[in-house]
Amino acid sequence: MTRPDPHPDTAKFLWVGTYAGGGGMGIYPLDQIGTLAAPYADARNASFGTYSSRFDLHYLVDEQDDGALGVHRRTASGWLRLAHVPVDGAAPCHVALDHTQSCVAVANYASGSVSLFRLDPRSGLPIGQPTVHANDGSGPDPERQQSPHAHWVGFGLDNRFLYVADLGTDEVLAFSFDAERATLGEPYTALEAVPGSGPRHLLLHEQHPQSAYLACELASTLVALTVEGRDLKPRASVSTLPAGWQGANIIAHIGANAAGDRLYVSNRGHDSIAVFALNERGDPTLLQHIASGGASPRFFMVLEEENRMIVVHERDQRVTMLDILPDGTLAPTDYAVHVPGAAFAFIA
């Protein structure tokens, strides 16, 4: 499925997706010394994205009220936008490929819906109109949970189910998924989260196939789940904040290293990265809190080969870097770059 780099002479850069409302003009390249160059303007409001090795394409959401999915390719001569398709939902904020890279799914925050596209097997471009499922319901938080808010979408490790984390209804939905037919079954509540907790992002890891990890934005908790078929059953819940800390906080991103023995969660308000150890069973134990280097760390990415973590801060529009130490804990660096509207980062 994976093919060699089609542009071996094209230098890899860190690209930062930005919000137009924050002054961002597209996706910006950053080099290793923090030089910010001119943006690629045809990828607006790129708050999240995913890469297909099968097609050498980047699928980037365009997070606006009349949301869209952009399909882009980076070549030796620059970026090309190959498609910009409506998702039939509002404020798309997350996107994922299935494991055969034959379908792409999008979570639409404002409309509380998920959109599924079939991909052309030759070009990788979306075909026709998406299949859309809009959730219903609400939660107890009067400001954040008046309606459904799909915030994350992803496929189970065996590719049999599509999961959707809904911050507004405090649940994770599961849809049976057929990659060959590009179809979804009826929605099933795989997890009823604690009321008011606000599920934001789910993490599935190949090193822990019987576990999943849910970052609950509103409660600032990390929930370890046992995977039983399509069901996700809670077995442990731990705070992402230091004991006794009383300030306002919401969670943003969750990630792990490739070995599956370290897990990371970003805190917005405490403005830190919480580091957890995962034992052989996949149970988390808090190891560390470290300042992220800016205000409101919305996203981070783990660079395994470089032993570094890139952190994107939305509030003060700053990209910082942390060193990953041999034990998986983090250490600060002096790398900090201002990027207008900063929201997301990826390598291309």
C-alpha positions in Angstrom: 0.0 0.0 0.0 2.8 2.4 0.9 4.8 3.6 -2.0 8.2 5.4 -2.1 8.4 9.1 -1.8 7.4 10.4 -5.3 9.5 13.6 -4.8 12.7 12.5 -3.1 14.3 15.9 -3.9 11.6 17.8 -2.2 12.8 18.9 1.3 10.4 18.1 4.1 9.1 21.0 6.1 6.9 21.5 9.1 3.7 23.1 7.8 1.3 25.0 10.1 -2.4 25.1 9.4 -4.1 28.4 10.4 -7.4 30.0 11.1 -8.3 32.9 8.8 -10.1 34.5 11.7 -6.8 34.7 13.6 -5.0 36.3 10.7 -3.8 33.1 9.0 -3.4 33.1 5.2 -3.1 29.4 4.6 -0.5 26.8 5.6 2.9 28.1 6.5 6.3 26.3 6.1 8.7 26.4 9.0 12.3 25.3 8.8 14.5 23.9 11.6 15.7 27.3 12.7 12.2 28.7 12.8 12.1 30.8 9.7 8.5 31.5 8.6 8.1 31.6 4.8 5.2 32.7 2.6 2.0 30.5 3.0 0.3 28.3 0.5 -3.0 30.2 0.3 -5.3 27.5 -1.1 -5.5 25.6 2.2 -7.6 27.9 4.4 -8.7 27.2 7.9 -6.7 24.0 7.9 -7.3 23.0 11.6 -6.7 19.3 11.0 -5.6 17.0 8.3 -4.4 13.5 7.4 -2.0 12.1 4.7 -2.5 9.2 2.3 0.6 7.3 1.4 -1.4 5.3 -1.1 -2.2 8.4 -3.2 0.4 10.9 -1.9 -2.3 13.3 -1.0 -3.0 15.5 2.0 -6.7 15.8 3.1 -7.1 19.1 5.0 -10.4 20.3 6.5 -11.5 23.9 5.8 -13.2 24.7 9.1 -15.9 27.2 8.3 -19.7 27.3 8.6 -20.1 26.0 5.1 -17.3 23.5 5.6 -15.3 21.7 3.0 -12.5 19.2 2.6 -9.5 20.2 0.6 -7.3 17.6 -1.3 -3.8 18.7 -1.9 -0.5 17.4 -3.2 2.9 18.8 -2.5 5.3 18.5 -5.5 8.8 19.7 -6.2 7.5 22.9 -7.7 4.9 23.6 -4.9 1.5 22.7 -3.7 -1.5 21.8 -5.9 -5.1 21.9 -4.8 -6.8 19.0 -6.6 -10.3 19.3 -5.0 -12.3 21.3 -2.5 -15.5 19.5 -1.8 -18.4 20.4 0.5 -18.8 18.1 3.5 -22.5 18.8 3.9 -21.8 19.9 7.5 -20.7 22.9 9.4 -17.2 23.5 10.9 -15.4 20.3 10.0 -12.6 19.9 12.6 -11.2 16.4 12.2 -10.6 14.0 9.4 -9.4 10.3 9.1 -8.7 7.7 6.4 -9.8 4.1 6.8 -7.0 1.6 6.9 -7.4 0.6 3.2 -7.2 4.3 2.3 -10.4 3.9 0.2 -12.6 6.2 2.3 -12.2 9.4 4.2 -14.4 10.5 7.1 -14.9 14.0 8.5 -16.2 15.2 11.9 -18.3 18.4 11.6 -18.3 20.2 15.0 -21.1 22.8 14.5 -23.6 20.5 12.9 -22.8 17.5 15.1 -22.4 15.2 12.1 -20.0 12.9 10.4 -19.4 12.7 6.6 -18.0 9.7 4.8 -16.6 9.9 1.2 -15.6 7.1 -1.1 -12.2 7.8 -2.8 -11.5 7.1 -6.4 -9.2 4.1 -6.4 -6.9 5.7 -9.1 -6.8 9.4 -8.1 -7.7 9.3 -4.4 -10.2 12.1 -4.9 -13.7 12.0 -3.2 -16.4 10.6 -5.4 -19.9 12.1 -5.4 -21.8 13.2 -2.4 -20.8 12.1 1.1 -22.9 9.9 3.4 -23.8 12.1 6.3 -25.1 11.2 9.7 -26.2 14.0 12.0 -26.4 13.1 15.7 -29.0 14.5 18.1 -29.1 15.2 21.8 -27.3 17.6 24.3 -25.4 17.6 27.6 -25.6 19.4 30.9 -23.1 22.2 30.1 -25.4 25.1 29.0 -22.6 26.8 27.1 -20.8 24.0 25.3 -23.4 21.2 25.1 -26.7 22.7 23.8 -26.4 20.4 20.8 -24.2 17.7 19.3 -20.6 18.5 18.5 -18.7 15.8 16.7 -15.0 16.5 17.5 -13.1 13.4 16.4 -13.6 10.6 13.9 -11.5 7.5 13.4 -11.6 3.9 12.3 -11.1 0.9 14.7 -7.8 -1.0 14.3 -9.6 -3.8 12.5 -11.4 -1.3 10.2 -14.8 -2.8 11.1 -16.1 0.3 12.9 -16.1 4.1 12.5 -16.0 5.9 15.8 -17.1 9.5 16.5 -16.5 11.4 19.7 -19.3 13.8 20.4 -18.4 16.6 22.9 -22.0 17.9 23.0 -23.8 14.7 23.9 -21.1 13.0 26.1 -20.9 9.9 24.0 -18.8 8.0 21.5 -20.8 6.6 18.6 -19.8 3.5 16.6 -20.9 2.7 13.0 -20.3 -0.6 11.4 -18.2 0.1 8.3 -17.8 -1.6 5.0 -14.7 -0.3 3.2 -15.4 -2.1 -0.1 -18.9 -0.6 -0.3 -18.1 2.6 1.5 -21.2 2.2 3.7 -22.0 2.9 7.3 -24.5 1.0 9.5 -26.8 2.6 12.0 -25.2 4.6 14.9 -24.6 2.7 18.1 -23.6 4.2 21.4 -20.3 2.6 22.1 -19.7 4.7 25.2 -21.9 6.9 27.4 -19.3 9.2 29.0 -19.7 11.0 32.3 -22.3 13.8 31.9 -20.7 17.1 31.2 -17.2 15.6 30.6 -17.2 16.5 26.9 -15.4 13.8 24.9 -13.0 15.4 22.5 -10.4 13.0 21.0 -10.1 9.2 21.1 -6.8 7.4 20.7 -6.4 3.9 19.4 -2.9 2.4 19.4 -1.6 -0.8 17.7 0.5 -1.7 20.8 -2.7 -1.8 22.9 -5.4 -3.3 20.7 -7.7 -4.0 23.6 -7.5 -0.4 24.9 -8.6 3.0 23.8 -8.0 6.4 25.5 -10.5 9.2 25.6 -9.5 12.8 26.3 -12.5 14.6 27.9 -12.2 18.3 27.2 -14.6 19.8 29.7 -13.7 17.5 32.7 -9.9 17.5 32.0 -9.8 13.7 32.3 -8.1 10.9 30.5 -10.3 7.8 30.4 -8.8 4.4 29.7 -11.3 2.1 27.9 -11.4 -1.6 27.2 -12.4 -2.4 23.7 -15.0 -5.2 23.5 -16.2 -5.5 19.9 -17.7 -2.2 19.1 -18.2 -1.3 22.8 -15.8 0.9 24.8 -16.0 0.2 28.5 -14.3 2.6 31.0 -11.8 1.0 33.4 -9.9 4.0 34.7 -10.2 7.8 34.8 -7.3 10.1 35.7 -7.0 13.9 35.8 -4.7 15.6 33.4 -4.1 18.4 35.9 -1.8 18.6 39.0 -3.4 17.7 42.3 -5.0 20.7 43.9 -4.9 23.0 40.8 -8.1 25.0 40.7 -7.8 27.2 37.5 -10.0 27.0 34.4 -8.8 24.3 32.0 -10.0 22.4 28.9 -8.2 19.5 27.2 -7.2 19.7 23.5 -5.0 17.0 21.9 -4.0 13.4 22.8 -1.1 11.4 21.3 1.4 8.6 22.1 4.8 7.4 21.1 5.2 4.5 18.6 6.3 2.1 21.4 3.0 2.7 23.2 4.5 3.2 26.6 4.1 7.0 26.8 0.9 9.0 26.3 0.6 12.8 26.1 -2.4 15.2 26.6 -2.4 19.0 26.2 -4.1 21.2 28.8 -5.4 24.6 27.8 -5.5 26.9 30.8 -2.9 25.1 32.7 -1.0 25.4 29.4 0.9 22.2 29.8 1.6 18.8 28.4 0.7 15.9 30.8 2.9 12.8 30.3 1.6 9.4 31.3 3.3 6.0 31.3 1.3 3.1 29.9 2.1 -0.3 31.4 1.8 -3.6 29.5 -2.0 -3.7 30.2 -2.3 -0.2 28.9 -3.1 1.5 32.2 -2.0 5.1 32.5 0.1 6.6 35.4 1.0 10.3 35.5 4.7 11.0 35.1 5.0 14.7 34.5 3.5 18.1 33.8 5.6 20.5 31.7 4.8 24.0 30.4 4.0 23.9 26.7 5.7 27.2 26.0 2.6 29.2 25.1 -1.0 29.9 25.7 -3.7 27.3 24.8 -1.8 24.3 23.3 -4.4 23.2 20.7 -2.3 20.5 18.9 1.0 18.7 19.2 2.9 16.2 17.2 5.5 13.6 18.2 8.6 13.5 16.0 10.0 10.1 16.8 13.3 10.2 14.9 14.1 13.7 16.1 13.0 13.0 19.8 11.0 16.2 19.7 7.5 17.4 20.2 6.0 20.3 18.2 3.3 22.2 20.0 0.8 24.6 18.3 -0.7 27.3 20.6 -3.9 28.9 19.3 -4.4 31.8 21.8 -1.0 33.4 21.4 -0.4 32.0 17.9 2.9 30.4 18.7 4.6 27.2 17.7 7.1 25.8 20.3 9.3 22.7 20.6 9.9 20.3 23.5 12.7 17.7 23.7 11.6 14.1 24.3 14.1 12.6 26.8 15.1 8.9 26.8 12.5 8.1 29.4 9.7 9.7 27.4 9.4 12.8 29.6 9.7 16.2 28.1 12.2 19.1 28.4 11.8 22.8 27.3 13.8 24.3 24.4 14.1 28.0 23.3 12.3 27.3 20.0 9.3 29.6 19.6 7.9 31.0 16.4 4.9 33.3 15.9 2.4 32.0 13.3 -0.8 34.0 12.7 -3.9 31.9 13.4 -1.9 28.8 14.3 -4.1 25.7 14.8 -2.4 22.5 13.5 0.9 21.2 12.2 2.1 18.4 9.9 5.2 17.3 7.9 5.2 17.4 4.1 
